[in-house]
Amino acid sequence: MKRLIYLSRCRPTLKDETLYDLLAQARQSNRDNGLTGLFIHQDSLCLQVIEGEEGAVRDCFSRIRRDWRHDACQVVFHDSVPDRLFPGWPLVYRAGRDLERSQVRQLADIVECAERLAKRPTDADRWAMEVYLRALLDSFSSLAVQ
Ligand SMILES: Cc1cc2nc3c(=O)[nH]c(=O)nc-3n(C[C@H](O)[C@H](O)[C@H](O)COP(=O)(O)O)c2cc1C
């Protein structure tokens, strides 16, 4: 089981109907491919978690990273994991306005840390990224109870 988490910047056109169409298609495709995950869209920022079998995650992300509706994809986590965080959820969606204040702060920490890692990777920031991601993902742990 693999989990991949990336950040990207959406085009301004990716909102409302376009976004709901994208989510409907992505959920169908993720269901077909045994994938689950989370998609957060706050202003122009996207954070997506994709989890599933290695090949399915790889194929899905290679389609996603070529998609013109966003750019600047940066993988911030990609590793083997024992369990899914979003079992039974082909793609949970959260808009920025749905996030709790603590989640907004965690997201800002993740983005700042990703910027530092892109410029000059250090062990301290790699470790900090793990801590920030864990805090954000823990805040969705109620979704893991199915
Ligand atoms: C931010 C973002 C997230 C996406 N998430 C998924 C996803 O979880 N699963 C998926 O199949 N497609 C997702 N897509 C759509 C894919 O990029 C792609 O358009 C779709 O899989 C169809 O690919 P194809 O035209 O090569 O068959 C996402 C696109 C964007 C812009």
PDBQT file of the ligand as one rigid body, heavy atoms in Angstrom, charges set to zero:
ROOT
HETATM    1  C1  LIG A 201      -6.106  18.840  -8.784  1.00  0.00    +0.000 C 
HETATM    2  C2  LIG A 201      -6.494  17.621  -9.567  1.00  0.00    +0.000 A 
HETATM    3  C3  LIG A 201      -6.780  16.432  -8.912  1.00  0.00    +0.000 A 
HETATM    4  C4  LIG A 201      -7.141  15.272  -9.624  1.00  0.00    +0.000 A 
HETATM    5  N1  LIG A 201      -7.388  14.112  -8.943  1.00  0.00    +0.000 NA
HETATM    6  C5  LIG A 201      -7.677  12.997  -9.646  1.00  0.00    +0.000 A 
HETATM    7  C6  LIG A 201      -7.865  11.757  -8.984  1.00  0.00    +0.000 A 
HETATM    8  O1  LIG A 201      -7.818  11.644  -7.747  1.00  0.00    +0.000 OA
HETATM    9  N2  LIG A 201      -8.130  10.659  -9.746  1.00  0.00    +0.000 N 
HETATM   10  C7  LIG A 201      -8.223  10.718 -11.111  1.00  0.00    +0.000 A 
HETATM   11  O2  LIG A 201      -8.459   9.696 -11.743  1.00  0.00    +0.000 OA
HETATM   12  N3  LIG A 201      -8.067  11.883 -11.756  1.00  0.00    +0.000 NA
HETATM   13  C8  LIG A 201      -7.797  13.014 -11.067  1.00  0.00    +0.000 A 
HETATM   14  N4  LIG A 201      -7.630  14.208 -11.731  1.00  0.00    +0.000 N 
HETATM   15  C9  LIG A 201      -7.862  14.225 -13.194  1.00  0.00    +0.000 C 
HETATM   16  C10 LIG A 201      -6.666  13.701 -13.949  1.00  0.00    +0.000 C 
HETATM   17  O3  LIG A 201      -5.661  14.715 -13.978  1.00  0.00    +0.000 OA
HETATM   18  C11 LIG A 201      -7.058  13.342 -15.397  1.00  0.00    +0.000 C 
HETATM   19  O4  LIG A 201      -7.662  14.429 -16.025  1.00  0.00    +0.000 OA
HETATM   20  C12 LIG A 201      -8.034  12.189 -15.426  1.00  0.00    +0.000 C 
HETATM   21  O5  LIG A 201      -7.546  11.124 -14.665  1.00  0.00    +0.000 OA
HETATM   22  C13 LIG A 201      -8.271  11.696 -16.871  1.00  0.00    +0.000 C 
HETATM   23  O6  LIG A 201      -7.047  11.393 -17.462  1.00  0.00    +0.000 OA
HETATM   24  P1  LIG A 201      -6.943  10.935 -18.988  1.00  0.00    +0.000 P 
HETATM   25  O7  LIG A 201      -7.630  12.003 -19.789  1.00  0.00    +0.000 OA
HETATM   26  O8  LIG A 201      -5.456  10.843 -19.262  1.00  0.00    +0.000 OA
HETATM   27  O9  LIG A 201      -7.642   9.611 -19.054  1.00  0.00    +0.000 OA
HETATM   28  C14 LIG A 201      -7.261  15.342 -11.036  1.00  0.00    +0.000 A 
HETATM   29  C15 LIG A 201      -6.973  16.550 -11.691  1.00  0.00    +0.000 A 
HETATM   30  C16 LIG A 201      -6.615  17.683 -10.971  1.00  0.00    +0.000 A 
HETATM   31  C17 LIG A 201      -6.322  18.956 -11.698  1.00  0.00    +0.000 C 
ENDROOT
TORSDOF 0
